[in-house]
Amino acid sequence: MSETISPPTETTLDLESLAADVVALAIKAGATDAEAVAREGDEFSVNVRMGAVETLKESGSRGWGCACFWASGRDRLLQVI
């Protein structure tokens, strides 16, 4: 039986909630264990040369990843995707 998952209605995602949802979906799909990582960062730098601003740099990043494990057999071999 397949299940349709609706995208979030908010325009921005809370990364902590996203990670928790991914783990819950993996367990529901039959994974024996799952983990998720989410991170967000911002960076700003200024280079000054001879008392004047030479360059300004601003960047931001957001990302997540997950690992799902399925144990099988008596010796509990794990398959990771």
Contacts in CASP RR format, 6 or more apart in sequence:
PFRMAT RR
TARGET T0000
AUTHOR 0000-0000-0000
METHOD contacts of the structure
MODEL  1
MSETISPPTETTLDLESLAADVVALAIKAGATDAEAVAREGDEFSVNVRM
GAVETLKESGSRGWGCACFWASGRDRLLQVI
5 25 0 8 1.000
15 38 0 8 1.000
15 39 0 8 1.000
15 40 0 8 1.000
15 62 0 8 1.000
15 63 0 8 1.000
15 64 0 8 1.000
16 38 0 8 1.000
18 36 0 8 1.000
18 38 0 8 1.000
18 64 0 8 1.000
19 36 0 8 1.000
19 37 0 8 1.000
19 38 0 8 1.000
19 64 0 8 1.000
19 66 0 8 1.000
20 36 0 8 1.000
22 34 0 8 1.000
22 36 0 8 1.000
22 64 0 8 1.000
22 65 0 8 1.000
22 66 0 8 1.000
23 34 0 8 1.000
23 35 0 8 1.000
23 36 0 8 1.000
23 66 0 8 1.000
26 34 0 8 1.000
26 66 0 8 1.000
26 68 0 8 1.000
27 34 0 8 1.000
29 68 0 8 1.000
30 70 0 8 1.000
31 68 0 8 1.000
31 69 0 8 1.000
31 70 0 8 1.000
32 69 0 8 1.000
32 70 0 8 1.000
32 71 0 8 1.000
32 78 0 8 1.000
33 68 0 8 1.000
33 69 0 8 1.000
33 71 0 8 1.000
34 66 0 8 1.000
34 67 0 8 1.000
34 68 0 8 1.000
34 69 0 8 1.000
35 66 0 8 1.000
35 67 0 8 1.000
36 64 0 8 1.000
36 65 0 8 1.000
36 66 0 8 1.000
37 64 0 8 1.000
37 65 0 8 1.000
37 66 0 8 1.000
38 63 0 8 1.000
38 64 0 8 1.000
38 65 0 8 1.000
39 61 0 8 1.000
39 62 0 8 1.000
39 63 0 8 1.000
39 64 0 8 1.000
40 61 0 8 1.000
40 62 0 8 1.000
40 63 0 8 1.000
41 60 0 8 1.000
41 61 0 8 1.000
41 62 0 8 1.000
42 58 0 8 1.000
42 59 0 8 1.000
42 60 0 8 1.000
43 57 0 8 1.000
43 58 0 8 1.000
43 59 0 8 1.000
43 60 0 8 1.000
44 56 0 8 1.000
44 57 0 8 1.000
44 58 0 8 1.000
45 55 0 8 1.000
45 56 0 8 1.000
45 57 0 8 1.000
46 53 0 8 1.000
46 55 0 8 1.000
46 56 0 8 1.000
46 57 0 8 1.000
47 53 0 8 1.000
47 54 0 8 1.000
47 55 0 8 1.000
48 54 0 8 1.000
67 80 0 8 1.000
67 81 0 8 1.000
68 80 0 8 1.000
68 81 0 8 1.000
69 78 0 8 1.000
69 79 0 8 1.000
69 80 0 8 1.000
70 78 0 8 1.000
70 79 0 8 1.000
71 77 0 8 1.000
71 78 0 8 1.000
72 79 0 8 1.000
END
